[in-house]
């Protein structure tokens, strides 16, 4: 289109130099129409208004045929690039122009008006087909973009699930191994040393099993399934065994099997208990660990309280704070709250989740 319009514009500029009978006003009008058409490339609305503004000039210089023919061609560009309001304004301008120019067109050529109307219909059809094709292409692009975003979100969710599994499950097993490895190093009797070696072997085998399950999982599934297949009761049994092995007996109050606790909530509580157990193993001091479960009418609250390590004979195990952040996010996603902090020489972790 640019090439055609530029060619016509050059023709309108140089034609007066060799044409013997040239109406200067008509030449200026035709050049203005051609230049206005060029504006459709960048400013369609301005171009349509410019063409309509030149119509009275064309009628004044008795260039009715050129004016009507120009509007017949330009209507396709307006339909392709203009808004609904712009198309309506341009169509109204065309009707007025054809009405005013009909007599002059009939005087020049009886078939001229029919020719103009036929060209108008053809250009309008081309413009409409082009507009519909462009709209369809835009919808397809939007659909592809939405699909790509959905794929990225699925990948992000899957990466987050794998990160949670690695941290909550395998990270926990590695913490158990590290604690018992230090216990073996500082053990003063053979019985304690042998128990720690057995615990290291059990935790290592469990870590390998869990790692195979994490790597082998190819479909999204309930994120709480891997934490403890038996839900909160199973997580309590695991925590009790692991804590007791390092001199931290677990005391449980409340009913973890309360039928009001759904499987989803039980799995979430199991995740929180596993991470709390990991933190106790890293930073806690030998002594009792209290686990309290309280089911009210609409919520369930689980609280884990342990003594903090007061001496630093052993270097603390590394902690990046990822687990605490994820526990809080998991609680908020389920419509609950999470709190964790120091209270004197104890550390208290509490999560409250809705039952329904």
DONU-35010 format. One record per residue (C-alpha): residue in one letter; x, y, z. Coordinates in Angstrom, 1 decimal, padded with zeros to 4 digits. Layout:
<resn = A; x = X; y = Y; z = Z>
...
//
This chain:
<resn = X; x = 000.0; y = 000.0; z = 000.0>
<resn = X; x = 002.8; y = 002.4; z = 000.8>
<resn = X; x = 004.5; y = 001.7; z = -002.5>
<resn = X; x = 001.2; y = 002.3; z = -004.5>
<resn = X; x = 000.4; y = 005.5; z = -002.6>
<resn = X; x = 003.9; y = 006.9; z = -002.9>
<resn = X; x = 003.8; y = 006.2; z = -006.6>
<resn = X; x = 000.5; y = 008.0; z = -007.0>
<resn = X; x = 001.8; y = 010.9; z = -005.0>
<resn = X; x = 004.8; y = 011.2; z = -007.2>
<resn = X; x = 002.6; y = 011.0; z = -010.3>
<resn = X; x = 000.3; y = 013.8; z = -008.9>
<resn = X; x = 003.4; y = 016.0; z = -008.3>
<resn = X; x = 005.1; y = 015.6; z = -011.7>
<resn = X; x = 002.0; y = 015.4; z = -013.9>
<resn = X; x = 001.5; y = 019.2; z = -014.2>
<resn = X; x = 005.0; y = 019.5; z = -015.8>
<resn = X; x = 004.0; y = 017.5; z = -018.9>
<resn = X; x = 000.2; y = 017.8; z = -019.0>
<resn = X; x = -000.9; y = 020.5; z = -021.4>
<resn = X; x = -004.3; y = 021.0; z = -019.8>
<resn = X; x = -004.1; y = 020.7; z = -016.1>
<resn = X; x = -006.4; y = 022.2; z = -013.5>
<resn = X; x = -004.1; y = 023.3; z = -010.7>
<resn = X; x = -006.9; y = 023.1; z = -008.1>
<resn = X; x = -007.7; y = 019.6; z = -009.2>
<resn = X; x = -004.1; y = 018.6; z = -009.1>
<resn = X; x = -003.7; y = 019.9; z = -005.6>
<resn = X; x = -006.8; y = 018.1; z = -004.5>
<resn = X; x = -005.7; y = 014.8; z = -006.0>
<resn = X; x = -002.3; y = 015.1; z = -004.4>
<resn = X; x = -003.9; y = 015.9; z = -001.1>
<resn = X; x = -006.1; y = 012.8; z = -001.3>
<resn = X; x = -003.1; y = 010.6; z = -002.1>
<resn = X; x = -001.1; y = 012.1; z = 000.8>
<resn = X; x = -004.0; y = 011.6; z = 003.1>
<resn = X; x = -004.2; y = 007.9; z = 002.1>
<resn = X; x = -000.5; y = 007.6; z = 003.1>
<resn = X; x = -001.5; y = 008.6; z = 006.7>
<resn = X; x = -003.4; y = 005.3; z = 007.1>
<resn = X; x = -000.1; y = 003.5; z = 007.6>
<resn = X; x = 000.5; y = 005.3; z = 010.9>
<resn = X; x = -002.6; y = 007.4; z = 011.9>
<resn = X; x = -005.8; y = 005.8; z = 010.5>
<resn = X; x = -008.2; y = 008.1; z = 012.3>
<resn = X; x = -006.3; y = 011.3; z = 011.1>
<resn = X; x = -006.2; y = 009.9; z = 007.6>
<resn = X; x = -010.0; y = 009.2; z = 007.4>
<resn = X; x = -010.8; y = 012.7; z = 008.8>
<resn = X; x = -008.3; y = 014.3; z = 006.3>
<resn = X; x = -010.0; y = 012.5; z = 003.4>
<resn = X; x = -013.4; y = 013.7; z = 004.5>
<resn = X; x = -012.1; y = 017.2; z = 005.0>
<resn = X; x = -010.9; y = 017.2; z = 001.3>
<resn = X; x = -014.3; y = 016.1; z = 000.0>
<resn = X; x = -015.8; y = 019.7; z = -000.2>
<resn = X; x = -012.7; y = 020.8; z = -002.1>
<resn = X; x = -013.2; y = 018.0; z = -004.6>
<resn = X; x = -016.8; y = 018.9; z = -005.1>
<resn = X; x = -015.9; y = 022.6; z = -005.4>
<resn = X; x = -013.4; y = 022.0; z = -008.2>
<resn = X; x = -015.9; y = 019.7; z = -010.0>
<resn = X; x = -013.8; y = 016.6; z = -009.4>
<resn = X; x = -016.9; y = 014.6; z = -008.3>
<resn = X; x = -015.8; y = 011.4; z = -010.0>
<resn = X; x = -012.4; y = 011.4; z = -008.5>
<resn = X; x = -013.8; y = 012.3; z = -005.1>
<resn = X; x = -016.4; y = 009.5; z = -005.2>
<resn = X; x = -013.9; y = 007.0; z = -006.5>
<resn = X; x = -011.4; y = 007.9; z = -003.8>
<resn = X; x = -014.0; y = 007.4; z = -001.1>
<resn = X; x = -014.9; y = 004.0; z = -002.6>
<resn = X; x = -011.4; y = 002.8; z = -002.3>
<resn = X; x = -010.6; y = 004.5; z = 001.0>
<resn = X; x = -013.6; y = 002.9; z = 002.7>
<resn = X; x = -011.8; y = -000.5; z = 002.7>
<resn = X; x = -008.9; y = 001.1; z = 004.6>
<resn = X; x = -011.3; y = 002.7; z = 007.1>
<resn = X; x = -013.1; y = -000.6; z = 007.7>
<resn = X; x = -009.7; y = -002.4; z = 008.1>
<resn = X; x = -008.1; y = 000.2; z = 010.5>
<resn = X; x = -010.8; y = 002.3; z = 012.0>
<resn = X; x = -013.0; y = 002.0; z = 015.1>
<resn = X; x = -016.8; y = 001.5; z = 014.9>
<resn = X; x = -017.4; y = 005.2; z = 015.4>
<resn = X; x = -014.9; y = 006.1; z = 012.7>
<resn = X; x = -016.5; y = 003.7; z = 010.3>
<resn = X; x = -020.0; y = 005.2; z = 011.0>
<resn = X; x = -018.8; y = 008.8; z = 010.5>
<resn = X; x = -017.0; y = 007.9; z = 007.2>
<resn = X; x = -020.0; y = 006.0; z = 005.9>
<resn = X; x = -022.2; y = 009.0; z = 006.6>
<resn = X; x = -019.7; y = 011.3; z = 004.8>
<resn = X; x = -019.8; y = 008.9; z = 001.8>
<resn = X; x = -023.6; y = 008.9; z = 001.6>
<resn = X; x = -023.7; y = 012.7; z = 001.7>
<resn = X; x = -020.9; y = 012.9; z = -001.0>
<resn = X; x = -022.6; y = 010.4; z = -003.3>
<resn = X; x = -025.9; y = 012.3; z = -002.9>
<resn = X; x = -024.3; y = 015.6; z = -003.9>
<resn = X; x = -022.2; y = 014.1; z = -006.7>
<resn = X; x = -024.8; y = 011.8; z = -008.2>
<resn = X; x = -026.0; y = 014.4; z = -010.7>
<resn = X; x = -022.5; y = 015.3; z = -011.9>
<resn = X; x = -021.6; y = 011.6; z = -012.2>
<resn = X; x = -024.8; y = 010.9; z = -014.2>
<resn = X; x = -024.0; y = 013.8; z = -016.5>
<resn = X; x = -020.4; y = 012.5; z = -017.1>
<resn = X; x = -021.3; y = 008.8; z = -017.5>
<resn = X; x = -024.7; y = 007.2; z = -016.8>
<resn = X; x = -022.9; y = 004.1; z = -015.5>
<resn = X; x = -020.4; y = 006.0; z = -013.3>
<resn = X; x = -022.5; y = 005.9; z = -010.2>
<resn = X; x = -023.1; y = 002.2; z = -010.5>
<resn = X; x = -019.3; y = 001.6; z = -011.0>
<resn = X; x = -018.6; y = 003.7; z = -007.9>
<resn = X; x = -021.1; y = 001.7; z = -005.9>
<resn = X; x = -019.6; y = -001.6; z = -007.2>
<resn = X; x = -016.1; y = -000.5; z = -006.2>
<resn = X; x = -017.4; y = 000.6; z = -002.8>
<resn = X; x = -018.9; y = -002.8; z = -002.2>
<resn = X; x = -015.8; y = -004.7; z = -003.3>
<resn = X; x = -013.4; y = -002.5; z = -001.2>
<resn = X; x = -015.7; y = -002.8; z = 001.8>
<resn = X; x = -015.7; y = -006.6; z = 001.5>
<resn = X; x = -011.9; y = -006.7; z = 001.3>
<resn = X; x = -011.6; y = -004.4; z = 004.3>
<resn = X; x = -014.1; y = -006.5; z = 006.3>
<resn = X; x = -012.3; y = -009.8; z = 005.5>
<resn = X; x = -009.0; y = -008.2; z = 006.4>
<resn = X; x = -010.4; y = -006.9; z = 009.6>
<resn = X; x = -011.8; y = -010.3; z = 010.6>
<resn = X; x = -008.6; y = -012.0; z = 009.7>
<resn = X; x = -006.6; y = -009.6; z = 011.8>
<resn = X; x = -009.0; y = -010.0; z = 014.8>
<resn = X; x = -008.7; y = -013.8; z = 014.5>
<resn = X; x = -004.9; y = -013.6; z = 014.4>
<resn = X; x = -005.0; y = -011.4; z = 017.5>
<resn = X; x = -007.2; y = -013.8; z = 019.3>
<resn = X; x = -004.9; y = -016.7; z = 018.4>
<resn = X; x = -001.8; y = -014.7; z = 019.6>
<resn = X; x = -003.6; y = -014.0; z = 022.9>
<resn = X; x = -004.6; y = -017.7; z = 023.2>
<resn = X; x = -001.0; y = -018.8; z = 022.6>
<resn = X; x = 000.3; y = -016.2; z = 025.1>
<resn = X; x = -002.2; y = -017.4; z = 027.7>
<resn = X; x = -001.2; y = -021.0; z = 027.1>
<resn = X; x = 002.5; y = -020.2; z = 027.4>
<resn = X; x = 001.8; y = -018.4; z = 030.7>
<resn = X; x = -000.2; y = -021.4; z = 031.9>
<resn = X; x = 002.7; y = -023.7; z = 031.1>
<resn = X; x = 005.1; y = -021.4; z = 032.9>
<resn = X; x = 002.8; y = -021.4; z = 035.9>
<resn = X; x = 002.6; y = -025.2; z = 035.9>
<resn = X; x = 006.4; y = -025.4; z = 035.7>
<resn = X; x = 006.7; y = -022.9; z = 038.5>
<resn = X; x = 004.3; y = -024.9; z = 040.7>
<resn = X; x = 006.1; y = -028.1; z = 039.9>
<resn = X; x = 009.5; y = -026.6; z = 040.8>
<resn = X; x = 008.0; y = -025.3; z = 044.0>
<resn = X; x = 006.6; y = -028.7; z = 044.9>
<resn = X; x = 009.9; y = -030.4; z = 044.3>
<resn = X; x = 011.7; y = -027.7; z = 046.3>
<resn = X; x = 009.2; y = -028.3; z = 049.2>
<resn = X; x = 009.7; y = -032.1; z = 049.0>
<resn = X; x = 013.5; y = -031.8; z = 049.0>
<resn = X; x = 013.5; y = -029.4; z = 051.9>
<resn = X; x = 010.8; y = -030.9; z = 054.1>
<resn = X; x = 011.5; y = -034.6; z = 053.5>
<resn = X; x = 015.0; y = -035.1; z = 052.4>
<resn = X; x = 016.4; y = -032.1; z = 054.3>
<resn = X; x = 014.8; y = -033.5; z = 057.4>
<resn = X; x = 016.4; y = -036.9; z = 056.9>
<resn = X; x = 019.8; y = -035.3; z = 056.3>
<resn = X; x = 019.3; y = -033.3; z = 059.5>
<resn = X; x = 018.7; y = -036.6; z = 061.4>
<resn = X; x = 021.8; y = -038.1; z = 059.9>
<resn = X; x = 023.9; y = -035.0; z = 060.8>
<resn = X; x = 022.7; y = -035.0; z = 064.4>
<resn = X; x = 023.4; y = -038.7; z = 064.9>
<resn = X; x = 026.8; y = -038.4; z = 063.2>
<resn = X; x = 027.7; y = -035.8; z = 065.8>
<resn = X; x = 026.2; y = -038.0; z = 068.5>
<resn = X; x = 028.5; y = -040.9; z = 067.4>
<resn = X; x = 031.5; y = -038.5; z = 067.6>
<resn = X; x = 030.7; y = -037.4; z = 071.1>
<resn = X; x = 029.1; y = -040.6; z = 072.4>
<resn = X; x = 030.7; y = -041.9; z = 075.7>
<resn = X; x = 029.3; y = -045.4; z = 075.6>
<resn = X; x = 028.9; y = -048.1; z = 073.0>
<resn = X; x = 025.2; y = -048.4; z = 073.4>
<resn = X; x = 024.5; y = -044.8; z = 072.4>
<resn = X; x = 027.0; y = -045.0; z = 069.6>
<resn = X; x = 025.3; y = -048.2; z = 068.2>
<resn = X; x = 021.8; y = -046.6; z = 068.5>
<resn = X; x = 023.1; y = -043.5; z = 066.5>
<resn = X; x = 024.6; y = -045.7; z = 063.8>
<resn = X; x = 021.3; y = -047.6; z = 063.4>
<resn = X; x = 019.4; y = -044.3; z = 063.2>
<resn = X; x = 021.9; y = -043.0; z = 060.6>
<resn = X; x = 021.3; y = -046.1; z = 058.5>
<resn = X; x = 017.5; y = -045.8; z = 058.8>
<resn = X; x = 017.5; y = -042.1; z = 057.9>
<resn = X; x = 019.8; y = -042.7; z = 054.9>
<resn = X; x = 017.6; y = -045.4; z = 053.5>
<resn = X; x = 014.5; y = -043.3; z = 054.0>
<resn = X; x = 016.2; y = -040.4; z = 052.3>
<resn = X; x = 017.1; y = -042.5; z = 049.3>
<resn = X; x = 013.5; y = -043.8; z = 049.1>
<resn = X; x = 012.1; y = -040.3; z = 049.3>
<resn = X; x = 014.5; y = -039.0; z = 046.7>
<resn = X; x = 013.4; y = -041.7; z = 044.3>
<resn = X; x = 009.8; y = -040.7; z = 044.9>
<resn = X; x = 010.5; y = -037.0; z = 044.3>
<resn = X; x = 012.6; y = -037.6; z = 041.2>
<resn = X; x = 010.2; y = -040.2; z = 039.8>
<resn = X; x = 007.1; y = -038.0; z = 040.2>
<resn = X; x = 006.1; y = -036.6; z = 036.8>
<resn = X; x = 002.5; y = -035.4; z = 037.6>
<resn = X; x = 001.3; y = -032.8; z = 040.0>
<resn = X; x = -000.3; y = -034.3; z = 043.1>
<resn = X; x = -001.2; y = -033.3; z = 046.6>
<resn = X; x = 001.9; y = -031.7; z = 048.0>
<resn = X; x = 001.1; y = -033.1; z = 051.5>
<resn = X; x = 001.1; y = -036.8; z = 050.3>
<resn = X; x = 004.9; y = -037.2; z = 050.5>
<resn = X; x = 005.2; y = -035.5; z = 053.9>
<resn = X; x = 003.4; y = -038.4; z = 055.7>
<resn = X; x = 001.3; y = -041.0; z = 054.0>
<resn = X; x = -000.6; y = -041.4; z = 057.3>
<resn = X; x = -001.2; y = -037.7; z = 057.7>
<resn = X; x = -000.7; y = -036.1; z = 061.1>
<resn = X; x = -000.8; y = -039.3; z = 063.2>
<resn = X; x = 002.0; y = -040.8; z = 061.1>
<resn = X; x = 004.0; y = -037.6; z = 061.3>
<resn = X; x = 003.7; y = -037.6; z = 065.1>
<resn = X; x = 004.9; y = -041.2; z = 065.2>
<resn = X; x = 007.9; y = -040.3; z = 063.0>
<resn = X; x = 008.7; y = -037.2; z = 065.1>
<resn = X; x = 008.4; y = -039.1; z = 068.4>
<resn = X; x = 010.8; y = -041.7; z = 067.3>
<resn = X; x = 013.4; y = -039.3; z = 065.8>
<resn = X; x = 013.3; y = -036.9; z = 068.8>
<resn = X; x = 013.5; y = -039.7; z = 071.4>
<resn = X; x = 016.7; y = -041.0; z = 069.7>
<resn = X; x = 018.5; y = -037.7; z = 070.6>
<resn = X; x = 017.1; y = -037.3; z = 074.1>
<resn = X; x = 014.0; y = -035.2; z = 073.3>
<resn = X; x = 010.9; y = -037.2; z = 074.3>
<resn = X; x = 007.8; y = -035.9; z = 072.6>
<resn = X; x = 004.7; y = -035.3; z = 074.8>
<resn = X; x = 001.4; y = -035.2; z = 072.8>
<resn = X; x = -001.8; y = -033.7; z = 074.1>
<resn = X; x = -005.0; y = -033.6; z = 072.1>
<resn = X; x = -006.4; y = -035.9; z = 069.5>
<resn = X; x = -004.6; y = -036.0; z = 066.1>
<resn = X; x = -007.2; y = -038.4; z = 064.8>
<resn = X; x = -010.2; y = -036.1; z = 065.4>
<resn = X; x = -012.7; y = -036.8; z = 062.6>
<resn = X; x = -013.2; y = -033.1; z = 062.0>
<resn = X; x = -009.6; y = -032.8; z = 060.7>
<resn = X; x = -009.8; y = -033.3; z = 056.9>
<resn = X; x = -007.1; y = -035.1; z = 055.0>
<resn = X; x = -005.9; y = -031.9; z = 053.5>
<resn = X; x = -005.6; y = -030.1; z = 056.9>
<resn = X; x = -004.0; y = -033.3; z = 058.4>
<resn = X; x = -001.4; y = -033.3; z = 055.6>
<resn = X; x = -000.7; y = -029.6; z = 056.1>
<resn = X; x = -000.2; y = -030.1; z = 059.9>
<resn = X; x = 002.0; y = -033.1; z = 059.1>
<resn = X; x = 004.2; y = -030.8; z = 056.9>
<resn = X; x = 004.4; y = -028.2; z = 059.7>
<resn = X; x = 005.3; y = -030.8; z = 062.3>
<resn = X; x = 008.0; y = -032.3; z = 060.1>
<resn = X; x = 009.6; y = -028.9; z = 059.6>
<resn = X; x = 009.2; y = -028.1; z = 063.3>
<resn = X; x = 010.9; y = -031.4; z = 064.2>
<resn = X; x = 013.8; y = -030.5; z = 061.8>
<resn = X; x = 014.2; y = -027.1; z = 063.6>
<resn = X; x = 014.1; y = -028.8; z = 067.0>
<resn = X; x = 016.8; y = -031.2; z = 065.9>
<resn = X; x = 019.0; y = -028.3; z = 064.6>
<resn = X; x = 018.5; y = -025.8; z = 067.4>
<resn = X; x = 016.9; y = -027.6; z = 070.4>
<resn = X; x = 018.4; y = -028.7; z = 073.6>
<resn = X; x = 017.9; y = -032.2; z = 075.1>
<resn = X; x = 014.7; y = -032.3; z = 077.1>
<resn = X; x = 010.9; y = -032.8; z = 076.5>
<resn = X; x = 009.2; y = -031.4; z = 073.4>
<resn = X; x = 005.5; y = -030.6; z = 073.8>
<resn = X; x = 003.0; y = -031.0; z = 071.0>
<resn = X; x = -000.5; y = -029.7; z = 071.7>
<resn = X; x = -003.5; y = -030.2; z = 069.3>
<resn = X; x = -006.7; y = -028.3; z = 070.0>
<resn = X; x = -009.8; y = -028.6; z = 067.8>
<resn = X; x = -012.3; y = -025.9; z = 068.4>
<resn = X; x = -015.6; y = -025.5; z = 066.6>
<resn = X; x = -014.2; y = -024.0; z = 063.4>
<resn = X; x = -010.4; y = -024.3; z = 063.7>
<resn = X; x = -007.6; y = -026.6; z = 064.7>
<resn = X; x = -004.5; y = -025.3; z = 066.5>
<resn = X; x = -001.2; y = -027.2; z = 066.7>
<resn = X; x = 001.6; y = -025.9; z = 068.9>
<resn = X; x = 005.1; y = -027.3; z = 069.2>
<resn = X; x = 007.2; y = -026.1; z = 072.2>
<resn = X; x = 010.9; y = -027.1; z = 072.8>
<resn = X; x = 013.8; y = -025.9; z = 074.8>
<resn = X; x = 016.4; y = -023.9; z = 073.0>
<resn = X; x = 020.1; y = -024.9; z = 072.9>
<resn = X; x = 021.9; y = -022.8; z = 075.6>
<resn = X; x = 025.4; y = -024.2; z = 075.2>
<resn = X; x = 027.3; y = -024.0; z = 071.9>
<resn = X; x = 029.7; y = -026.9; z = 072.2>
<resn = X; x = 028.6; y = -028.1; z = 068.8>
<resn = X; x = 028.4; y = -025.7; z = 065.8>
<resn = X; x = 024.8; y = -025.2; z = 064.8>
<resn = X; x = 023.5; y = -026.8; z = 061.7>
<resn = X; x = 022.9; y = -024.4; z = 058.7>
<resn = X; x = 019.5; y = -022.9; z = 058.4>
<resn = X; x = 018.3; y = -020.6; z = 055.6>
<resn = X; x = 014.8; y = -019.9; z = 056.9>
<resn = X; x = 013.2; y = -021.4; z = 053.9>
<resn = X; x = 011.1; y = -023.9; z = 055.9>
<resn = X; x = 009.6; y = -021.2; z = 058.2>
<resn = X; x = 008.6; y = -019.1; z = 055.2>
<resn = X; x = 007.0; y = -022.0; z = 053.4>
<resn = X; x = 005.1; y = -023.0; z = 056.6>
<resn = X; x = 003.7; y = -019.5; z = 056.8>
<resn = X; x = 002.8; y = -019.5; z = 053.1>
<resn = X; x = 001.1; y = -022.9; z = 053.4>
<resn = X; x = -001.0; y = -021.8; z = 056.4>
<resn = X; x = -002.1; y = -018.6; z = 054.6>
<resn = X; x = -003.0; y = -020.5; z = 051.5>
<resn = X; x = -005.4; y = -022.6; z = 053.6>
<resn = X; x = -006.9; y = -019.6; z = 055.3>
<resn = X; x = -005.0; y = -020.0; z = 058.5>
<resn = X; x = -002.2; y = -018.3; z = 060.5>
<resn = X; x = 001.3; y = -019.3; z = 061.5>
<resn = X; x = 003.5; y = -018.0; z = 064.4>
<resn = X; x = 007.0; y = -018.9; z = 065.4>
<resn = X; x = 009.3; y = -017.3; z = 067.9>
<resn = X; x = 011.2; y = -017.3; z = 071.1>
<resn = X; x = 009.6; y = -017.3; z = 074.6>
<resn = X; x = 012.3; y = -017.1; z = 077.2>
<resn = X; x = 014.5; y = -020.2; z = 076.9>
<resn = X; x = 011.9; y = -022.0; z = 074.7>
<resn = X; x = 010.9; y = -021.9; z = 071.1>
<resn = X; x = 007.2; y = -022.0; z = 070.2>
<resn = X; x = 005.7; y = -022.8; z = 066.8>
<resn = X; x = 002.0; y = -022.5; z = 066.4>
<resn = X; x = -000.3; y = -023.0; z = 063.4>
<resn = X; x = -004.1; y = -022.4; z = 063.2>
<resn = X; x = -006.1; y = -023.8; z = 060.3>
<resn = X; x = -009.8; y = -023.8; z = 059.5>
<resn = X; x = -011.6; y = -027.2; z = 059.9>
<resn = X; x = -014.1; y = -026.4; z = 057.1>
//
